[in-house]
Amino acid sequence: MRTLFTVIHTAVVFLGFASPSEQTWRKIENKSFSFSVPSSFKKTDQSGIDSFVEEYVADGIEVIFDYGM
């Protein structure tokens, strides 16, 4: 779990520096955790078999998590 948080946090920090300050962000919430991405990110239909998987993509970058055992 700590590794997952570190990966998401690093991606969000990187995106904050790489994106213009006027860009809007949206909060992604689920039952396990939440995080924010720039509004240009779109959710794909990526899913997992025995864990909670989501993917968000924008031009040249993707954020994927696989939360579970």
Secondary structure, DSSP 8 states (H G I E B T S, - for coil): -HHHHHHHHHHHHHHHHHS-TT--EEEEE-SS-EEEEETT-EE-----SSSEEEEEEETTEEEEEEE--
